[in-house]
Amino acid sequence: MAEEPVYAPDQLKPGNRKLARIGALGSAAVMVMFFWGNHEGNTENLWLLIIALLLVLAVVADTVLRRNGLKPNDQ
């Protein structure tokens, strides 16, 4: 008999997708606001912009994949 993967009940429960999207976009907005902080050098600016862009890209990619049916809507 093949072994079935074992899941905890909370792993199968869908999360709140709208709240996750708002959280990701809100975090990206806060990171962009810190772009004009009182730090010297551009290393911090570069990291803040890269991470903010990755968060926005993840939200956009998730939306496109779900709209095209390539990602299930149940999770």
C-alpha positions as CSV (number, residue, x, y, z in Angstrom):
1,M,0.0,0.0,0.0
2,A,1.3,3.4,-0.9
3,E,1.9,5.8,1.9
4,E,-0.5,8.8,2.0
5,P,0.9,12.1,3.1
6,V,-0.2,13.1,6.6
7,Y,-1.7,16.6,7.0
8,A,-2.8,18.4,10.0
9,P,-6.4,19.7,9.9
10,D,-5.2,23.4,9.8
11,Q,-3.1,22.7,6.8
12,L,-6.1,21.9,4.7
13,K,-8.1,25.0,5.9
14,P,-8.0,27.8,3.3
15,G,-6.6,31.1,4.4
16,N,-8.0,34.5,3.9
17,R,-6.5,35.4,0.5
18,K,-7.8,39.0,0.5
19,L,-6.2,39.7,3.8
20,A,-2.9,38.2,2.7
21,R,-2.9,40.4,-0.4
22,I,-3.7,43.5,1.6
23,G,-0.9,42.6,4.0
24,A,1.7,42.1,1.2
25,L,0.8,45.3,-0.5
26,G,0.7,47.2,2.8
27,S,4.1,45.9,3.7
28,A,5.5,46.9,0.3
29,A,4.1,50.4,0.8
30,V,5.7,50.7,4.2
31,M,9.0,49.6,2.8
32,V,8.8,52.2,0.1
33,M,8.0,54.8,2.8
34,F,11.2,53.9,4.6
35,F,13.1,54.6,1.3
36,W,13.3,58.2,2.4
37,G,14.7,57.5,5.9
38,N,17.7,59.0,7.7
39,H,20.2,56.3,6.5
40,E,23.3,56.8,4.5
41,G,24.3,54.9,1.4
42,N,22.2,53.1,-1.2
43,T,22.5,49.6,0.0
44,E,19.5,49.9,2.3
45,N,17.5,51.6,-0.5
46,L,18.3,48.8,-2.9
47,W,17.2,46.1,-0.5
48,L,14.0,47.9,0.4
49,L,13.0,48.4,-3.2
50,I,13.9,44.8,-4.2
51,I,11.9,43.3,-1.4
52,A,8.9,45.6,-2.0
53,L,9.0,44.7,-5.7
54,L,9.1,41.0,-4.9
55,L,6.0,41.3,-2.7
56,V,4.1,43.2,-5.4
57,L,5.3,40.6,-8.0
58,A,4.1,37.8,-5.8
59,V,0.6,39.3,-5.5
60,V,0.4,40.0,-9.3
61,A,1.6,36.5,-10.2
62,D,-0.9,34.9,-7.8
63,T,-3.7,36.9,-9.3
64,V,-2.8,36.0,-12.8
65,L,-2.3,32.3,-12.1
66,R,-5.7,32.1,-10.3
67,R,-7.5,34.0,-13.1
68,N,-6.0,31.7,-15.8
69,G,-7.0,28.6,-13.8
70,L,-3.4,27.5,-13.2
71,K,-3.7,27.7,-9.4
72,P,-6.6,26.3,-7.5
73,N,-8.9,28.8,-5.8
74,D,-9.5,26.6,-2.7
75,Q,-6.3,27.4,-1.0
